[in-house]
Amino acid sequence: MQLAVRLTTQAWVWTLALLMPLAAPAQFDEVDSFPPAEPERGCPKRPDVVPFTAGNLVGLGGIGWLAHQAVIPESKDRYFKEFERDRPGVKPVPEEDVRKLGAPDPSVPLWVFGKADAAPCRAAPVTWWAVRMGTDADRKTYLMAELKVECEVLPPGRLSGTPVALRQKDAPTGCKLRRADDSSTSEDGRGLPLDLSDVVPERTCEAPECTRKWEIFSSRWDDGSAVFDIAASWMKRDGKKDPCEWATEDYTALLLRRAGALVPVPLRSGGAYFGALYDSTGLRTVLSRNLGVLNVHDAAKPKAAPKTVRYGSPTEEELANAKRTLSPCKQ
């Protein structure tokens, strides 16, 4: 009985030995057949950027974000007629009409950047709206859409949480959106950072009759590149107690420091810093906003005029508060 067991075991060993040379190549063939990892596409050189607006700002309570789709020409605007054109409003738009109103090709998906430093996710329009907004001097109708988004986005409430999207066929893998992640003010008791001290204009301002205030919001990357949104105000009291009677001078600038540079340079037509797109190659695109316009700055060409995307018409209140100042009269 024991001999039979030994012979059976030995037979199995011989069988495996004979089969191994044939089985091993088959295993390697299967490993070699695995497709190679897809390289990251990174951020596009000329991004097709899609801005967002909070639904409650245009009169749609309970709705989160609306993605800008197009400006509806007056000749095609059958949603707001006669006296309705003179006031803001919101009306639903049938999906079959959106292409006639200027909506982009629906086969090209949107890739939404929600939370900071997170990968974008795919989104698609589900409900369409015609939004009338603006003042008597500049009132337009905009085509906007609610989106079905495959990732979490922050609710409306803060500029730093406003999403933005890219419209393109393939996912911009490896591309991320960075928000301002650092801030400092003159209230901290420190002076201006050395790399920015030469950027802010010099003014004769001696306490206590004159005060200079400043604030900086910035984003930085490991290669030394950075974006700075800086504001400064000089306030001369001239013995007056009411801050609204002080002579005030304001200064704002959006600055870019490229990798390897010692000092930042102003970005042309820069508004309030919104965020920046970056990938494994570094900073690619800087985004800023100014009264219903999103500016798209090429980080490789800071002196070039940015691409602008019009997504809304400012209200009277927004125009009144458009000037950025650190004067206590404006707070």
Secondary structure, DSSP 8 states (H G I E B T S, - for coil): -HHHHHHHHHHHHHHHHHHHHHHHHHHHHHHHTS--------S-SS--EE-EEEGGGTT-TT--EEEEEEEE-GGG--SS-GGGGGS-EEEEE-GGGTTTTT---TTS-EEEE-STT---EEEEEEEEEEEEEEETTEEEEEEEEEEEESS----SS-GGG--EEEE-SS--TT-EEE---EEEEGGGT----HHHHTTS------TTTEEEEEEEEEEE-TTS-EEEEEEEEEEE-TT---GGGSEEEEEEEEEEE-TT-SS-EE-TT--EEEEEEEETTEEEEEEEE-SSEEEEEETT-TTS--EEEE-----HHHHHT-S----GGG-
